[in-house]
Amino acid sequence: MRKVVIVDDEAAGRQLIKEYLEDYPELILLGEANNGVDAVKIINEFKPDLVFLDIQMPGMTGFDVLTHLEELPQIIFSTAYDQYALKAFEVHAVDYLLKPYTKDRFKVAVDRLKQNIDENKARPLAESLLMDTPKFPERILVQSQNKLVTVGLEDVIRIEAYGDYSKLVTESKTYVSNYGISTLEEKLNDAIFIRVHRSSIINLNAVKELNKYTKSYDVTMKNGDIVRVSRGYMDNIKKLMF
C-alpha cells in the first residue's frame, strides 16, 4: 500500500488523477491541495509515499514545495508546461506527465513507480523525460544551500568531478550537482561541452586560449582557470583544431 497526495490548482486536474487512481487500489489517497503553501503543510503532516505534483500554482511552484518538505516522497509531476522538464534535470522523480494525458500514459507512470519500488531506488527524472522534449537541456537544477536553483548551462564555464558528484563552475559561483561527471557528459550538448580529462568537462564557448606543450595541452578558460587535457582525451581537442 502506498499513501498518495494530489497537488494541483485546478479541480479538473485533481479529479482526473482521482479517477485514474481508482484502477490502483494499492494507492491510497490521503488528501489533496490546490496551492503550494497548503501542499507543504499536507505533505509534511501526512508523510505520503507518492505525490502527484503540479508546477505552476498560487503561493509557490512545485519546485518551491520540494525545498520546504521535511522528507522527500516519490514525485510524479503533472503539468501543462513541457519546458519545466528541463528545469527538473536535477530532481529525482518517477515521471513527468504532460497535460492532457491519457489513462494509458498514467499507467506508464504508475508502472515506473512500481519498478522503482521493486528496485528500491528513485529514478532520475532526466531518464524519464517525454520523448518530445529537446534533446539537450538549456538549464540545470542544482542545490544551493536549502533551495533548488536553476543555472543556465551557457553560464557554466567548466565541470569538475567531485567524488560521486560534480562541481559546476560559473563566473560568480560554484554549484554542486548530484550527478556524476559521466552522467552529465551524456546529457549535455557535445558540440559545446567536451570532456578533456576524466575529471573535467569544458564549455567551448568559455575557452580563452589553448596552450600546446610537447605532448600535452592546457586550456585557459575565460575566468582564468587552467584545465589540463589528458592524453586519453587529446583527440577531443584535436577534432576542434583546423
CORPE-V806293 format. One record per residue. N is the residue number from 0. SS is DSSP state (2 for helix, 1 for strand, 0 for the rest). NEAR is the number of other ideal C-beta (glycine too) atoms within 8 Angstrom. Layout:
N_SS_NEAR / N_SS_NEAR
This chain:
0_0_5 / 1_1_10 / 2_1_11 / 3_1_14 / 4_1_18 / 5_1_13 / 6_1_16 / 7_0_13 / 8_0_9 / 9_0_8 / 10_2_6 / 11_2_6 / 12_2_12 / 13_2_12 / 14_2_8 / 15_2_8 / 16_2_13 / 17_2_10 / 18_2_7 / 19_2_10 / 20_2_10 / 21_0_6 / 22_0_6 / 23_0_8 / 24_0_3 / 25_0_6 / 26_1_11 / 27_1_8 / 28_1_10 / 29_1_9 / 30_1_8 / 31_1_10 / 32_1_11 / 33_0_12 / 34_0_11 / 35_2_14 / 36_2_8 / 37_2_10 / 38_2_16 / 39_2_12 / 40_2_9 / 41_2_13 / 42_2_15 / 43_2_11 / 44_2_6 / 45_2_10 / 46_0_9 / 47_0_11 / 48_0_7 / 49_1_15 / 50_1_14 / 51_1_13 / 52_1_13 / 53_0_14 / 54_0_11 / 55_0_9 / 56_0_15 / 57_0_6 / 58_0_7 / 59_0_10 / 60_0_9 / 61_2_15 / 62_2_13 / 63_2_9 / 64_2_15 / 65_2_12 / 66_2_9 / 67_0_8 / 68_0_11 / 69_0_4 / 70_0_6 / 71_0_6 / 72_0_12 / 73_1_11 / 74_1_14 / 75_1_15 / 76_1_16 / 77_1_12 / 78_1_14 / 79_0_5 / 80_0_7 / 81_0_9 / 82_0_6 / 83_2_11 / 84_2_12 / 85_2_11 / 86_2_10 / 87_0_14 / 88_0_12 / 89_0_11 / 90_0_11 / 91_1_9 / 92_0_15 / 93_0_14 / 94_1_12 / 95_1_13 / 96_1_13 / 97_1_8 / 98_0_8 / 99_0_3 / 100_0_8 / 101_0_6 / 102_2_7 / 103_2_6 / 104_2_9 / 105_2_12 / 106_2_9 / 107_2_9 / 108_2_12 / 109_2_10 / 110_2_8 / 111_2_12 / 112_2_14 / 113_2_8 / 114_2_9 / 115_2_12 / 116_2_8 / 117_2_6 / 118_2_6 / 119_0_4 / 120_0_5 / 121_0_8 / 122_0_12 / 123_1_9 / 124_2_17 / 125_2_10 / 126_2_6 / 127_0_11 / 128_0_9 / 129_0_8 / 130_0_4 / 131_0_4 / 132_0_8 / 133_0_6 / 134_0_3 / 135_0_7 / 136_0_11 / 137_0_8 / 138_1_11 / 139_1_12 / 140_1_13 / 141_1_14 / 142_1_10 / 143_1_7 / 144_0_4 / 145_0_3 / 146_1_7 / 147_1_12 / 148_1_9 / 149_1_9 / 150_1_13 / 151_1_8 / 152_2_14 / 153_2_7 / 154_2_8 / 155_0_15 / 156_0_13 / 157_1_13 / 158_1_15 / 159_1_10 / 160_1_11 / 161_1_8 / 162_0_4 / 163_0_4 / 164_1_10 / 165_1_13 / 166_1_12 / 167_1_13 / 168_1_11 / 169_0_11 / 170_0_6 / 171_0_3 / 172_0_4 / 173_1_7 / 174_1_12 / 175_1_11 / 176_1_13 / 177_0_8 / 178_0_12 / 179_0_9 / 180_2_15 / 181_2_6 / 182_2_8 / 183_2_13 / 184_2_11 / 185_2_6 / 186_2_10 / 187_0_12 / 188_0_8 / 189_0_7 / 190_0_4 / 191_0_10 / 192_1_14 / 193_1_12 / 194_1_11 / 195_1_14 / 196_1_10 / 197_0_9 / 198_0_6 / 199_1_14 / 200_1_13 / 201_1_15 / 202_1_14 / 203_2_10 / 204_2_6 / 205_2_12 / 206_1_12 / 207_1_6 / 208_1_6 / 209_1_9 / 210_1_8 / 211_1_4 / 212_0_7 / 213_0_3 / 214_0_4 / 215_0_10 / 216_1_11 / 217_1_11 / 218_1_15 / 219_1_12 / 220_1_15 / 221_0_8 / 222_0_8 / 223_0_6 / 224_0_9 / 225_1_8 / 226_1_13 / 227_1_11 / 228_1_12 / 229_0_10 / 230_2_6 / 231_2_5 / 232_2_13 / 233_2_11 / 234_2_6 / 235_2_10 / 236_2_14 / 237_2_7 / 238_0_6 / 239_0_8 / 240_0_5 / 241_0_2
